[in-house]
Amino acid sequence: MNITKLLFRIKENLSGSRITNNYIEIKEHFQTKNSNSSKDLYNLLSHASKNVPYYNKFEYKSLKEYPIVNKTIIKSNKDEFRASNFIDKGLIKMTTSGSTGTPFTIYQDKNKKARNHADTLYFGELGGYNLGNKLIYLKIWVKKNMQASWRFRLQNILPIDVINLNDKNIESLLIDFKKKSTKIHTVLGYVSALEQVAKYCAKNNILDLSCKFSGVITMSESLSPETRYKLQNLFKCQVVSRYSNIENGIIAQQESNSDNFLVNTASFFIEIFHLEKDEVIEDGLLGRIVITDLFNYAMPLIRYDTGDLGAKISIDGRTFLKTVEGRKLDLLFNTSGEIVSSYIMYKNMWQYSEIDQYQLIQLGEKSYQFNINCPNGFKREKQLVNEFKSYLGSDADFKIKYVEGIPLLSSGKFRKTVNLYRNI
């Protein structure tokens, strides 16, 4: 048994096996293909109606009667969303980065934290990670919020800060892979950071990383089919995309043999709402992803609008998101006012290997600016412009702007589409 597993089991024995019990429950939920969490939903709603000021002033009889809430509503009534019977019970404060706005804080109780840990173990296994694997974790790391280095070593985690990810650091990472070639590695990180690693390897004709990888799990940014294919070839293992957030946890994750995202129905109830109206829409249509967190009793998030877009489908008794489009704020419209899928950004960009970074901004009804960082020059402007006009409209005012770099958000994420013209 490796040291990480041993320490986990000791900690679990001392704490009453809270994570393990949740993990067993999650695993049984999916093994029986049971998408029905009505008991958990009933318990949550009963708790909220009795103990949460925002909800106990109404007499809701079913989830359908509950209002849609979002970050703005919760921030404006933050005390009313906190359960009165959990105020002084060692809560965990969770704060989002506020990369597209101001930071957002919620509180989680200890069982919710254990549930998140169990979700991470279960979906980690689906993505190729087993407790004790060397985890290469690429995201933004804020020193004041990081745990002590010895904890990372005990957990067998190598934190890589994407803010400082350059050719020199990538080279050092690849050298580290070779030194530990007999150990099994799993990679978890932002898509843009992994694209950077893949570009470095392509540029330096590196086809073999001389290391064993059990899986690559991407997060926080859209994973295009082309990037997924490139990463599969480079790491020689399965690559899946994870849909999660700070305030809730793991909401859905791609299966290794599919583009669909398996929804975490063991821990969440998911609904898809109309883009402009608070109405549930039929399966298969693109809409707002609204979730009810079944396990956060300290600050229940019931019918919480995540700000993301997706389309829900059911296959063989299980719930999937067939697409996750990302933030509503990043939606683009063509010159006829119709929504354009963000995946137009990935459909053909793989062929422009000379471009290091790119970002499409909608400035007006028919006005678009395409920022590109291309240090060695770009000779295919006309081809690129014609391709995007075929998606956006032949009457699109589409201009290319050359930039030295495109900054990351404060969260370390990278926005490939920005709408400065219109918000839904």
Backbone torsions as a table, in degrees:
resi	resn	phi	psi	omega
1	MET	NA	134.3	179.3
2	ASN	-77.4	162.0	-173.8
3	ILE	-63.1	-35.6	-179.5
4	THR	-63.6	-45.4	178.3
5	LYS	-64.7	-42.0	-179.0
6	LEU	-60.8	-47.2	-179.8
7	LEU	-64.9	-36.8	178.0
8	PHE	-62.1	-44.9	-178.2
9	ARG	-66.8	-38.7	177.6
10	ILE	-62.9	-46.0	-179.9
11	LYS	-62.7	-39.5	179.0
12	GLU	-65.3	-41.8	179.4
13	ASN	-62.9	-36.1	-179.0
14	LEU	-75.3	-25.4	-175.4
15	SER	-103.9	8.2	177.9
16	GLY	85.4	21.2	176.3
17	SER	55.5	37.2	-176.8
18	ARG	-61.9	-45.0	-179.7
19	ILE	-68.0	-44.7	-178.9
20	THR	-60.2	-43.4	179.5
21	ASN	-63.5	-40.3	176.2
22	ASN	-65.3	-40.7	179.5
23	TYR	-60.8	-45.9	179.3
24	ILE	-59.9	-42.4	179.6
25	GLU	-62.8	-42.9	179.2
26	ILE	-64.3	-45.0	-178.6
27	LYS	-62.6	-43.3	178.8
28	GLU	-64.7	-36.9	178.8
29	HIS	-57.4	-46.6	-177.5
30	PHE	-81.3	-29.9	177.8
31	GLN	-65.5	-34.2	178.6
32	THR	-89.2	0.7	-178.0
33	LYS	52.8	45.1	-176.6
34	ASN	-98.2	98.0	179.5
35	SER	-85.9	2.7	-177.0
36	ASN	-94.2	111.4	178.0
37	SER	-114.8	39.3	-173.8
38	SER	-61.7	-36.3	-179.8
39	LYS	-65.5	-45.6	178.5
40	ASP	-63.2	-38.5	179.5
41	LEU	-66.9	-44.6	179.0
42	TYR	-60.4	-44.4	-179.7
43	ASN	-62.6	-41.3	-179.9
44	LEU	-64.6	-47.5	-177.9
45	LEU	-64.7	-36.9	177.6
46	SER	-64.5	-42.7	178.0
47	HIS	-62.3	-46.3	-177.4
48	ALA	-63.1	-40.7	-177.7
49	SER	-66.9	-25.1	-178.9
50	LYS	-93.1	-33.8	-166.9
51	ASN	-120.6	-9.2	-177.4
52	VAL	-109.1	113.9	-175.4
53	PRO	-51.9	-36.9	-177.3
54	TYR	-64.0	-29.5	-175.1
55	TYR	-105.5	-25.6	-172.4
56	ASN	-78.7	-1.3	175.9
57	LYS	-88.7	-4.6	178.2
58	PHE	-117.2	160.9	176.4
59	GLU	-111.2	82.2	178.7
60	TYR	-85.5	132.3	-179.5
61	LYS	-100.9	-21.2	178.9
62	SER	-151.8	165.5	-178.5
63	LEU	-57.8	-34.1	-177.4
64	LYS	-60.5	-22.7	-178.2
65	GLU	-88.3	-10.8	-178.8
66	TYR	-75.9	144.5	179.8
67	PRO	-76.4	158.3	172.7
68	ILE	-79.5	134.4	176.6
69	VAL	-121.6	159.2	177.6
70	ASN	-142.8	-177.5	-177.9
71	LYS	-56.1	-42.9	-177.4
72	THR	-62.5	-45.6	180.0
73	ILE	-64.0	-43.4	-178.0
74	ILE	-67.0	-42.5	179.8
75	LYS	-64.7	-32.9	-179.3
76	SER	-77.5	-17.9	-178.8
77	ASN	-132.7	39.1	-168.6
78	LYS	-57.2	-38.3	-179.0
79	ASP	-70.4	-30.2	-178.8
80	GLU	-73.5	-17.2	179.7
81	PHE	-90.7	-5.7	-179.0
82	ARG	-91.4	131.1	-179.0
83	ALA	-68.7	130.4	-176.1
84	SER	-65.2	-26.5	-178.9
85	ASN	-90.6	9.3	177.6
86	PHE	-126.2	7.9	-173.0
87	ILE	-58.1	-45.8	-175.0
88	ASP	-114.7	51.6	-175.4
89	LYS	-124.8	45.9	174.7
90	GLY	57.1	51.9	-176.9
91	LEU	-76.0	157.4	178.9
92	ILE	-105.0	125.6	-179.4
93	LYS	-87.4	126.2	-180.0
94	MET	-119.6	123.6	-176.8
95	THR	-126.5	126.1	175.9
96	THR	-76.8	163.3	-175.1
97	SER	-72.0	-24.8	-176.1
98	GLY	69.5	35.1	-175.4
99	SER	-64.4	-27.2	177.0
100	THR	-115.0	20.6	-179.9
101	GLY	176.3	-156.9	178.8
102	THR	-83.3	153.5	179.7
103	PRO	-58.1	152.0	-176.8
104	PHE	-126.7	126.5	-175.6
105	THR	-117.7	134.7	171.1
106	ILE	-131.8	170.0	177.8
107	TYR	-119.8	140.2	178.0
108	GLN	-120.3	144.2	175.5
109	ASP	-85.4	172.2	-173.5
110	LYS	-65.5	-33.0	178.8
111	ASN	-70.9	-36.2	176.2
112	LYS	-63.5	-41.1	178.9
113	LYS	-62.7	-41.3	177.8
114	ALA	-64.8	-38.3	178.9
115	ARG	-63.0	-43.4	177.2
116	ASN	-60.1	-41.5	179.2
117	HIS	-62.8	-43.3	179.1
118	ALA	-65.4	-40.9	175.0
119	ASP	-58.0	-42.5	-178.9
120	THR	-63.2	-41.6	178.4
121	LEU	-65.2	-45.0	-177.1
122	TYR	-66.4	-51.8	-178.1
123	PHE	-72.4	-25.8	173.1
124	GLY	-62.4	-42.8	178.0
125	GLU	-63.0	-40.2	177.4
126	LEU	-62.2	-30.2	-179.5
127	GLY	-92.1	3.1	176.2
128	GLY	105.5	-2.5	-178.2
129	TYR	-93.9	133.7	171.6
130	ASN	-123.5	141.8	-177.8
131	LEU	-51.6	122.5	-178.1
132	GLY	109.9	-19.8	173.6
133	ASN	-59.0	150.9	171.3
134	LYS	-70.6	117.6	-177.5
135	LEU	-101.6	114.9	174.9
136	ILE	-90.2	110.1	-169.4
137	TYR	-112.5	103.1	-177.8
138	LEU	-101.4	110.1	175.9
139	LYS	-160.5	-171.6	174.7
140	ILE	-84.8	130.5	180.0
141	TRP	-117.0	118.6	177.8
142	VAL	-96.0	118.6	-172.8
143	LYS	-53.5	-43.2	-176.2
144	LYS	-67.2	-20.3	179.8
145	ASN	-101.1	-2.1	-177.2
146	MET	-82.0	148.1	174.6
147	GLN	-76.0	168.3	-178.5
148	ALA	-62.7	148.1	-176.9
149	SER	-58.5	-32.9	-179.4
150	TRP	-67.0	-28.7	176.6
151	ARG	-67.9	-40.9	176.2
152	PHE	-59.6	-41.6	-179.3
153	ARG	-64.8	-43.0	179.3
154	LEU	-64.9	-35.6	179.5
155	GLN	-84.1	-4.4	179.8
156	ASN	61.3	45.1	179.5
157	ILE	-113.8	134.0	173.6
158	LEU	-110.6	103.3	-179.5
159	PRO	-78.1	130.1	177.7
160	ILE	-119.5	119.3	-178.8
161	ASP	-82.3	117.9	-176.3
162	VAL	-69.3	-21.9	178.8
163	ILE	-63.2	-35.5	-178.0
164	ASN	-103.3	19.7	-178.1
165	LEU	-80.2	106.3	177.4
166	ASN	-130.3	-178.3	-177.0
167	ASP	-58.4	-38.9	-179.3
168	LYS	-64.5	-43.2	-179.8
169	ASN	-70.0	-35.7	176.5
170	ILE	-65.5	-41.8	177.4
171	GLU	-59.6	-43.2	178.5
172	SER	-63.3	-38.5	179.1
173	LEU	-64.0	-42.2	-179.7
174	LEU	-67.4	-34.3	176.2
175	ILE	-65.6	-40.0	178.5
176	ASP	-63.4	-36.7	177.0
177	PHE	-59.1	-46.2	-177.8
178	LYS	-64.1	-38.8	-179.5
179	LYS	-64.6	-29.5	-177.4
180	LYS	-117.3	42.7	-173.6
181	SER	-65.5	-21.9	-179.0
182	THR	-84.4	-14.7	-179.5
183	LYS	-85.8	148.4	178.0
184	ILE	-84.8	127.1	-178.9
185	HIS	-111.9	146.0	169.2
186	THR	-125.7	141.3	-177.6
187	VAL	-111.8	132.9	175.6
188	LEU	-131.3	123.0	-178.4
189	GLY	-177.4	174.3	178.2
190	TYR	-66.1	143.5	179.6
191	VAL	-59.2	-45.5	-176.9
192	SER	-60.6	-36.0	178.6
193	ALA	-68.7	-41.3	179.8
194	LEU	-70.7	-32.8	173.7
195	GLU	-62.9	-37.6	178.6
196	GLN	-63.6	-42.1	177.7
197	VAL	-63.6	-43.9	-179.3
198	ALA	-63.7	-40.2	178.8
199	LYS	-65.8	-39.7	178.1
200	TYR	-61.3	-43.2	-179.2
201	CYS	-66.3	-40.5	178.6
202	ALA	-64.9	-41.6	-179.2
203	LYS	-64.0	-34.1	-177.9
204	ASN	-103.1	15.4	176.7
205	ASN	53.7	41.9	177.6
206	ILE	-95.9	111.7	-175.9
207	LEU	-105.0	-18.2	-177.4
208	ASP	-132.8	124.0	-178.5
209	LEU	-85.4	0.0	176.2
210	SER	52.8	45.2	-177.3
211	CYS	-156.9	154.9	179.3
212	LYS	-93.1	124.3	178.5
213	PHE	-119.7	132.5	-179.9
214	SER	-94.2	-17.8	-179.6
215	GLY	175.2	155.7	173.7
216	VAL	-124.2	124.4	178.9
217	ILE	-116.5	117.7	179.1
218	THR	-96.6	157.4	-177.1
219	MET	-150.8	163.3	168.6
220	SER	72.1	-18.3	179.7
221	GLU	-138.2	156.4	-178.5
222	SER	-67.2	136.5	177.4
223	LEU	-103.2	113.8	179.8
224	SER	-78.6	155.0	177.1
225	PRO	-57.3	-35.5	-179.3
226	GLU	-67.5	-44.1	178.8
227	THR	-67.0	-38.7	177.6
228	ARG	-59.1	-43.8	179.6
229	TYR	-64.1	-43.2	179.6
230	LYS	-63.0	-42.8	-179.8
231	LEU	-68.3	-35.7	176.5
232	GLN	-62.1	-41.6	179.5
233	ASN	-69.1	-36.7	-177.7
234	LEU	-74.5	-47.5	-175.9
235	PHE	-90.2	-12.1	177.5
236	LYS	54.8	50.2	179.1
237	CYS	-160.1	177.4	178.7
238	GLN	-69.3	146.8	177.7
239	VAL	-129.6	126.1	179.6
240	VAL	-133.2	156.6	178.5
241	SER	-104.6	138.5	179.6
242	ARG	-111.2	136.1	175.5
243	TYR	-109.4	113.0	-176.7
244	SER	-150.2	169.8	171.7
245	ASN	-147.2	167.9	-176.9
246	ILE	-67.8	-41.9	-171.7
247	GLU	-74.8	-22.3	-177.8
248	ASN	-116.4	-50.6	-176.4
249	GLY	125.2	-150.3	-177.6
250	ILE	-82.2	114.6	-177.3
251	ILE	-92.8	-38.7	-179.6
252	ALA	-162.3	160.1	179.2
253	GLN	-152.2	140.3	177.7
254	GLN	-62.0	146.8	170.1
255	GLU	-85.7	155.5	-172.2
256	SER	-64.5	-27.3	-176.9
257	ASN	-108.4	20.2	-174.9
258	SER	-150.7	158.9	173.6
259	ASP	-88.8	-12.4	-179.4
260	ASN	-74.1	149.7	179.0
261	PHE	-101.3	119.6	175.7
262	LEU	-71.4	120.5	-178.6
263	VAL	-77.7	138.3	179.2
264	ASN	-78.9	72.1	-178.5
265	THR	-71.9	-10.3	176.1
266	ALA	-70.3	-26.9	-174.6
267	SER	-121.8	-11.6	-176.6
268	PHE	-140.3	151.2	169.5
269	PHE	-108.9	124.3	-173.2
270	ILE	-114.1	140.4	176.3
271	GLU	-133.5	152.6	175.9
272	ILE	-116.5	122.2	-176.4
273	PHE	-107.9	155.8	174.9
274	HIS	-53.9	147.9	-177.8
275	LEU	-63.9	-33.3	-173.8
276	GLU	-116.9	-15.3	-177.9
277	LYS	-124.7	152.0	178.0
278	ASP	-83.0	66.2	179.1
279	GLU	-131.5	132.3	176.3
280	VAL	-68.0	136.7	-179.9
281	ILE	-109.0	166.0	-176.0
282	GLU	-73.4	157.9	-179.3
283	ASP	-57.9	144.7	176.5
284	GLY	95.0	-15.0	-179.6
285	LEU	-94.5	146.2	179.6
286	LEU	-75.3	131.2	178.6
287	GLY	-160.8	-171.1	-178.9
288	ARG	-77.8	133.6	177.9
289	ILE	-83.6	116.6	-179.2
290	VAL	-119.8	125.9	-176.6
291	ILE	-125.5	152.6	171.5
292	THR	-114.7	117.7	179.6
293	ASP	-79.4	114.7	-172.5
294	LEU	-79.0	-8.8	-170.9
295	PHE	-126.0	0.1	175.9
296	ASN	-94.2	97.1	-178.7
297	TYR	-86.3	-20.7	-178.9
298	ALA	-70.1	-35.0	-179.3
299	MET	-150.0	76.9	-174.2
300	PRO	-58.3	130.4	174.3
301	LEU	-107.8	98.0	-175.8
302	ILE	-107.0	123.6	-176.2
303	ARG	52.5	57.9	-176.8
304	TYR	-92.4	120.0	178.0
305	ASP	-76.7	111.1	-175.5
306	THR	-71.3	-18.5	-175.1
307	GLY	88.3	-0.7	180.0
308	ASP	-104.2	165.7	-178.7
309	LEU	-120.3	146.8	178.0
310	GLY	-167.1	174.9	177.0
311	ALA	-130.2	129.9	-174.9
312	LYS	-100.8	141.8	174.5
313	ILE	-140.3	162.5	175.8
314	SER	-119.6	133.4	178.7
315	ILE	-134.9	120.1	175.0
316	ASP	52.6	42.0	175.7
317	GLY	83.3	2.6	179.5
318	ARG	-117.6	153.5	-177.3
319	THR	-101.3	134.0	179.8
320	PHE	-130.5	155.7	163.8
321	LEU	-101.5	117.9	-178.8
322	LYS	-79.4	-15.4	173.9
323	THR	-154.5	145.6	172.0
324	VAL	-126.7	108.5	-171.7
325	GLU	-86.7	-10.0	-179.2
326	GLY	90.9	-163.5	-170.6
327	ARG	-63.6	140.1	176.3
328	LYS	-60.0	-31.1	-179.3
329	LEU	-67.1	-18.0	-176.7
330	ASP	-96.2	4.6	-179.7
331	LEU	-64.7	141.5	174.9
332	LEU	-115.0	154.6	178.8
333	PHE	-123.9	144.1	175.3
334	ASN	-79.3	-178.5	-174.1
335	THR	-70.6	-10.0	176.0
336	SER	-96.2	2.7	178.4
337	GLY	85.6	10.1	179.6
338	GLU	-91.6	146.0	178.5
339	ILE	-66.2	136.4	177.5
340	VAL	-111.8	131.3	-179.8
341	SER	-61.1	140.4	178.6
342	SER	-64.6	-15.1	-177.4
343	TYR	-72.9	-6.9	172.8
344	ILE	-62.8	-24.1	-179.5
345	MET	-67.7	-23.7	-174.3
346	TYR	-105.6	-18.2	-171.5
347	LYS	-57.4	-41.0	-176.6
348	ASN	-124.3	-6.1	-174.8
349	MET	-67.3	-20.9	179.8
350	TRP	-59.2	-26.2	-176.3
351	GLN	-80.5	-11.8	-179.7
352	TYR	-98.0	68.7	-175.0
353	SER	-67.9	-16.5	-179.7
354	GLU	-76.5	-14.0	179.7
355	ILE	-88.7	122.8	179.6
356	ASP	-79.5	-43.3	-179.2
357	GLN	-141.6	151.7	176.2
358	TYR	-151.0	155.1	-179.3
359	GLN	-156.2	128.3	179.7
360	LEU	-102.4	125.2	-178.7
361	ILE	-118.0	129.7	172.4
362	GLN	-93.0	118.8	-175.7
363	LEU	-97.2	-27.5	-177.6
364	GLY	-156.2	-173.7	-176.7
365	GLU	-54.8	-39.6	-178.6
366	LYS	-130.2	17.4	-174.6
367	SER	-112.7	128.8	-176.9
368	TYR	-136.8	145.0	176.6
369	GLN	-126.1	128.3	-179.3
370	PHE	-110.9	106.2	178.7
371	ASN	-83.8	130.3	176.1
372	ILE	-133.6	140.7	174.1
373	ASN	-107.9	108.0	-174.1
374	CYS	-137.1	83.9	-172.3
375	PRO	-56.0	-31.9	-175.3
376	ASN	-100.3	16.5	177.4
377	GLY	89.2	155.0	-177.6
378	PHE	-133.6	123.5	-173.9
379	LYS	-112.9	9.6	-175.9
380	ARG	-120.9	39.1	-179.1
381	GLU	-57.2	-49.3	-175.1
382	LYS	-60.0	-42.4	179.8
383	GLN	-62.3	-45.3	-178.5
384	LEU	-65.0	-44.5	-179.5
385	VAL	-60.8	-45.2	-179.0
386	ASN	-64.2	-37.9	179.3
387	GLU	-62.8	-47.0	-177.8
388	PHE	-71.8	-31.2	175.7
389	LYS	-65.8	-28.8	178.6
390	SER	-68.3	-24.5	177.5
391	TYR	-91.3	-39.6	-171.4
392	LEU	-92.3	-24.7	-178.8
393	GLY	130.6	140.4	-178.1
394	SER	-65.5	-21.0	-179.5
395	ASP	-93.8	12.3	-179.7
396	ALA	-70.2	137.1	172.6
397	ASP	-89.2	93.5	-170.6
398	PHE	-112.9	113.9	-177.1
399	LYS	-121.0	146.2	178.0
400	ILE	-103.1	133.5	176.8
401	LYS	-122.1	129.8	179.7
402	TYR	-90.2	128.9	-178.6
403	VAL	-128.8	158.1	-179.9
404	GLU	-80.4	-21.3	179.1
405	GLY	-176.8	155.7	177.9
406	ILE	-115.4	114.1	-173.9
407	PRO	-67.1	148.2	173.3
408	LEU	-75.6	158.5	171.9
409	LEU	-70.5	169.8	179.7
410	SER	-61.9	-22.1	179.5
411	SER	-80.8	-8.1	-176.3
412	GLY	89.5	-1.0	-180.0
413	LYS	-86.6	167.6	-176.1
414	PHE	-127.3	124.4	179.4
415	ARG	-93.9	117.6	179.9
416	LYS	-89.9	-16.1	174.4
417	THR	-131.8	140.8	179.5
418	VAL	-139.1	132.3	177.6
419	ASN	-111.6	109.2	177.3
420	LEU	-99.7	3.3	-174.6
421	TYR	-101.1	-46.8	-169.4
422	ARG	-147.5	133.5	173.4
423	ASN	-118.5	139.8	179.6
424	ILE	-72.8	NA	NA
